[in-house]
Amino acid sequence: MPHKSDHGDAAGDPDHHHEPDLDLVETAFVDGFQTAPDPTSFLRLAGIPFEARLADGTELKLLRVAQERRIDIGSLSPHLGGHSFRYDPLPAQMVSRRDRLVFVYFDGIGTRPYRFEDARALGGR
């Protein structure tokens, strides 16, 4: 997992985006990557580095790109006081589906997953 200083965490808030319309860019990237005849060139066009160096000197090497599909089927609402909550399954028309890619880098010891935005922010080569 990336440390807080490494551009965020892949399991964190899936909706925090710093670039305008990044969710649309990421959706288009997911769709295109799945059918790309040359995934390596597709990654280069998108600015995803194959190798990067973090501020602390850690070297990262891109190992794989994994697809993650999330389907939200319920909602939580806190009760007053915040010690309990209400759970409601969502009706079919409110169920949301979201696909995203996770870029898995090796740091010399283990693997670190990065979201699209965070992988692009690594710079590198």
N, C-alpha and C positions, 0 to 999 in steps of 0.2 A: 504494500500500500504506500502511496506517496505520503511523505510527511507534509504537514501544513505548509511548510516553506517551499515545497516542491510544486506548487500550482494546484493544490486541492486534493480531493480524494474521490476515487471513482464510485464509491458507494454512497457518497454524500448527496447533497441536494441536486437532483437531476435537472432542475429547471434554472440553475443560476448560469446565466450567459452574459458575457461582457461585450460581445459584438452584437450589433443590431441584426435581427433575423437569423441568428446563429442556429436556432432550432430548425429553420427551413433549409439552411445550408447543410446541416448535419443530416436531415432527412433525405435530401437529394444525394448526399454522399453515400449514405447507407444503400439506397436504391441502386446507384450506379456501381458501387463496389461489388455488389453481389453478382452482377452480370458482366463485369469488366473482363475482357479477354486477357489483359495484362495487369493484374492487381498491383504489381510493383510500380509500374509507371503511374497508375491511378493514385497511389499513395504519394508519389513525388509531386504530381500536379496539385494535390491537396495541401502540400506543405507539411506532410507528416515525416519527421526525421527518422532515419534508420539508426542513427547513432546520435547521442547527445551527452553533454556534460553538465551536471548540476552545479550550482554555486559552491557546494561543498567539495567539488572535485569528483564526485561519483560519476562513473561512466555508465551510460545506459545503452543497450543494444536491443532493437526491436526484434522480438521473437515471433509474435503471432498477432493476428487481428481476430477477435472473437465477437460474435454477434450476440446481443442480449435483447430479449423481448420481454417487455413488462406489460402486464394486463391488470389494470386497477379495477377490482371488482367490489370494493367496499369503501366506506368512508368512516372516519372517526370524528366525533365532536366532543370536546371536553365539557364536563358538567361544571357548574359554578364551584369554585374552590379548587378546581384542577386535580382532585385526587381520584377521580373516576371519569369514565367517558361513555359515550353512546356509540354503538356500532350499527351501521345500516348497510346491508348489501345494496349495491347500485342496480337500478333497472337496466335492462339490456341497452337502451338508447344512451345511457350515461356511462357505460363501460368505456374506458379509454385504453388504447393500445399504443405502445411506443417501442420502436426498434432503435437501438443504438449500437455502435461499435465500441469495443474496448480494446485499446492498444496495449499489449503486454510486453513490457521491457524487462530485460535481465540486468541487474545492477552489480553482478559479480558475486552476489551471495544468494539472492532469491529474485522473485519476479515482482514487478510493480505494475498494477493496471492504471491506465490513464484514459480519461474520456477524450473525445474528439478535440474539444477546445484546449484541454490541457496538453495533449500530445503536440498539437500545432504550436503551442506556446513554448515548448522545449527548445525550439531553434535547432541547432545541431546540423547534421548533414545526412 
